[in-house]
Amino acid sequence: MTDQVIRIGIVVGEVSGDTLGAELMRQFRAAGIHAHFEGIGGPQMIAEGFESFYKMETLAVMGIVEVLKDLKTLFAVRDGLVERWQKQPVDVFVGIDAPDFNLRLSKKIKQLKLPIQTVQYVSPSVWAWRQKRVFGIKKSIDLVMCLFPFEKNFYRQFDVPAIFVGHPLAKQLPLEHDLAQAKQTLGLNPNKKYIALLPGSRRGEVERLAPLVFDAATRVCQSSDEYDFIVPAINAARHQQIETILQAYPTSLQDKVHLLDNTQTESKIGRQVMAASDIVALASGTATLEAMLLHRPMVTFYKLHWLTYYIIKSMIKIPYFSLPNIIAGKQVIQELVQHQATPEQLAKHIIDLMHEETAKIQQMQHLSMHKRLISGETDDPVAAIMALIPNH
């Protein structure tokens, strides 16, 4: 234990990063280390005492083409953080996910020779596409904290310092969970069946993907009246956005869609909705990892601006987009990307999961098996970060 206050800068860009950041703060506290945390955080981190200079939503932009209209704002935020840390440097900067922003911020820190150690928590998918980024990471990042063991092995080939920390939820979530209890927690009928619809947590994602899931839900209702739908809203802005989109649909669908708000300081609503669902249909991203850890039968989808997709597709080195399939090295869950992500296809695969009990059980068994891959023996993130700081 040390009485000196360690200053740690953290930047997160979405709910999953906020979850990791809050847990990291708790780990520092549990280790008896006095630390001040500042930068950009979400409600979970702020509830732990984090000082956030900008709203997390500012960084919630995805894609290559999509980000162009927000470049001026993103550069202003980056330069604002750099200016603060030039005047009063933090000991360590931890960029959690959001690699397009965080890697550039780390690069700027190194270019200005600021006395700040740099950490990237959640590896960019360099093993999947744009592998040459690893050379930039080697120059600007002092330590990569990986969620998956194969990532640590990848970095070792390039002499980049990396540790395997796993995902904290892999250890927190039980191997078995009570579906009926999860439904009751959200005030849902334990005897009713539900399909979770998660069109993403960012404004642009919801704008692009909510019509897809509601169109698919309309088709599912035509096939069976057995299921209702639950949709998480991480904040008031997303609630309003989703509600506005839903109002364009018939009352018969609106009556079957339950829009659930985040009611706690921790942004758990997406995870709670997945835990309470019999089937999950979700936008591809870190949330698919949470669904895997919850052993929920799922289908994932994603659509980008056509030009962004065209650029990315030419760089992809692996056959899958979703984390459960990447971890498994084979197709465990159905993924619908770009032109495949149609209401007809999404509805078809949801209906398949509704009716094919054997396929659903097999998928859940696969997900359970792969959960064990990321919840095994891990390195200590707090000890690794502290080892970077001189005289500690």
Secondary structure, DSSP 8 states (H G I E B T S, - for coil): -EEEEEEEEEE--SHHHHHHHHHHHHHHHHTTEEEEEEEEE-HHHHHTT-EEEEEGGGG---SSSGGGGGHHHHHHHHHHHHHHHHHS--SEEEEES-HHHHHHHHHHHHHTT-S-EEEEES--STTTB-TTHHHHHHHH-SEEEESSHHHHHHHHTTT--EEE---HHHHHS-SS--HHHHHHHTT--TTSEEEEEE--SSHHHHHHHHHHHHHHHHHHHHH-SSEEEEEEESSHHHHHHHHHHHTTS-HHHHTTEEEEE--SSS--HHHHHHHT-SEEEEESSHHHHHHHHTT--EEEEE---HHHHHHHHTTB-SS--SHHHHHHTS-SSEEEEGGG--HHHHHHHHHHHHH-HHHHHHHHHHHHHHHHHTSSS---HHHHHHHHSTT-
